[in-house]
Amino acid sequence: MRLTRSDRSLLSDWWFTVDRLMFSAVLLLMIGGLLLSLAASPSVATRLGLDTFHFFMRHALVMGPALIVIIAASLLSPRMIRRVSLGVFVAGMVLMVATLVLGTEIKGASRWLQFAGFSVQPSEFVKPAFVVVCAWLFSETQSRDDVPSLPLVIAFYVFFVALLVLQPDFGQAFLVTIVWGILFYLAGMPLIWVGVLAIGLLMGGMVAYLTVPHVAGRIDRFLNPAAGDTYQTDRAIEAFRNGGWFGTGPGEGTVKQALPDSHADFVFAVIAEEFGLVACLVLVGLFAFIVLRGMMRVRAESDIFIRLGTIGLVALFGLQAIINMAVNIGLLPAKGMTLPFISYGGSSLISMALTMGFALGLTRRRPLAGRQHEPGGTASSAPVSRGLKA
């Protein structure tokens, strides 16, 4: 079927208004993640006594729903994205509370619920919804005085981070805090409050270090490798050394045999060993392209919600990738954070699909007049926030 601009069908309208370059880059990451799962996961499955292609087949099984989520989310209008995000946020927070009582404990953390043989991590789905809801509330502070937008956005942040800390999941709490801080700054909030947020983040890290043994252990091992076991990080760095510029070849890596999480948190190390630094740089380039493309797409956008929402979503996507890769090369303590679309993990894959689907939906080209009259929109208001001037 050939799509034309004269065709007014939903599919045709989507195809000619969506950012096809960003969408193509996301598809490349998804396909690359599936192929890399085939390279990285068999050794882990064999070690656990599972079928050789167990993780690969489960990864492939989630690919179809993830693609549907991206397209479905990108078809939504900004108003519907706000509504869906609010629903996902509320439902996800309820499920996060449930994990504290009914959750499956894995490696000392209770972050997962079991559904039909699958482990679901509710916090993963809350992240993109949280970003959109916060962008919505921050945009409302620019145009409405009758809604307590700022107290609400602060309360949502505190509640979400508190649940992450209780699981505990300090890596995600750190990521969410950074993205929320970016939105807080771009929304034009007073600089003094940005400083208070930074001090609060530092104090929170100190409290976690002093009161949570496994956090203290990770930081101590990062600062002084002799202070404890740094096995996974050491093996990951070894993989980079073995791979050189062009790698040992597909399936020829040896470090993945010894890495317990080679299919998940440390898949970037497997890429480095088998495909080399050149492949790693190509992957970094894809992540950077998606983030910069999203920001460039809204550089002249007059609707503050769309600008904040898009920047927040691509920042969430890009920062998660940076943290994962930094852990793999020893620049950050291990955090148990996946590499978007590349690492194994159904919840992470669907979450990132929702993230990029929302970003594609917000950046679709729409008639300006249609946005200016959208209830709750701010397109007709001049952007007064500090970081949002074109």
C-alpha positions, 0 to 999 in steps of 0.5 A: 500500500502506497501512502500519499499526502492526499490520503486522509487516513489515520495511518497516512496522517501519522506517516507524514507528520511523525518524525520518521528519522527519529522513528527509524533510529528507534527501530534500529535500536530495537532490531539491534537489541534483538540481535545482540540478545542472540549474542549475549543471552545464551551463555546466561541461559545455559548457566542457569539451566534454561533453554539456550535461547530462553532469553532471546525468545522472551526478548523477541516475544516483547518486541511486537507489543513494544512496536505497537506501544510506540505507534499507538502512543505516537498517534495520540494528541498532546491532550490524550498523551496527558490523560493516558500518562495520568492514568498510567502514573496513578495505576503504576503508583498503586502497583508500586505500593503493592510491590512492597507487600506482594512483590518478588524479592530479587537480589535484596530488592522488591521491585517486581510483581508476577503476572502470568509467568512474567515479572513486571516492574511497575516503576519502569512504566511510571517513569515516562508517565511521571515525566509527562505529568510533571511537564503538564503541571510545570506548564500550568504554572506559567498560565494558571494561578487557580491550580496548585500546580507547583505543590502537586508536582513536588508532591508527586516527585516526593511520593514517587522517589520515596517508593523507589527508595523503599524498594530500594532502587536508588539508581532509578531514584537518582535518574528521576531526580535529575530529569525532574530537576531539568524540568524544574529549571526549564520551567523557569523556577527560581534558581535558589530552588534548583540549588535546594534540590541539588543540596537535597540530592547530595544529602539524600545520597549521604543518608543512603550511604550511611544507612543502606549497607549495599549502597555504601558497599557499591560506593566504597568498591567504586572509590576503592576497588580493593574494598570489596568485590568488583567482579562484574565491573572488572570483567566488563572492562576486560571485555573492552580491552579484548574487543579493541576497535573491531571486536573478536567477532560475533559469538567469539567473546569469552567474557560474557561466559563469566558475566552474570548480567551480560544480557542485561546490565552489562550487554554494552560490554558484550558489544565491545568485546564481540563488535569492538569500539567502533560498534559502541560508538555507532550505538552511542551515536544513535542514542545521541541522535535521538536525544538531539533530534527530539530537542531540535524538533521542539526548539521553536515550539511555542507550547510549553507543555510540548517543549517540556514533555519532549525534552523530559522524555528524551532526557530520561531516555538519554540519561538512562543510556549514559548511566548504563554505559558509564557503569560498564566502563567503570565511571559510575558504581553499578546501578542495575539500570538497563540500556534502552532497547538493547538490554534484556527486560520486558518491562524496560523495553515496554517502558522505553517504547512508551517513552519514545512513543510519547516523544514521537507523539508530542513532536508530530507536526500539527497545525498551529491553530489546532494547538492554540485552542486545545484546552489546557494548552499554552501555545498562545502564551509567549514562552517566559521560562528561562530555558525555553526561549527559541 
